[in-house]
């Protein structure tokens, strides 16, 4: 248990050599190190852990991103399978009508008759 000790003056934390940060995460890293040093100097018993907000947000949404990626791959696979199925159905319908169309062409049918006979397919 902690016992009250002598009162200390509040510590003002300031980066000793603030370097220009290229992003917010660089600025956070530049300010976290001196804060940890000062807190460790005050009391070594206090656990110092933590991460930047962007790291915590990334960790929080990791499952959501993985699930979204899996759904994305599944939808691409479903789209591919449905396109293959439509192609297969049309190919089957054309093959069914091919003999009929060949007979009509041999008998001298005009293109309008072909169009009328193939409209039932689609």
Long-range contacts (C-beta under 8 A, 24 or more apart in sequence): 8-42, 11-38, 11-42, 13-38, 24-54, 25-52, 25-54, 28-52, 28-53, 90-122, 93-121, 93-122, 94-121, 96-121, 97-121
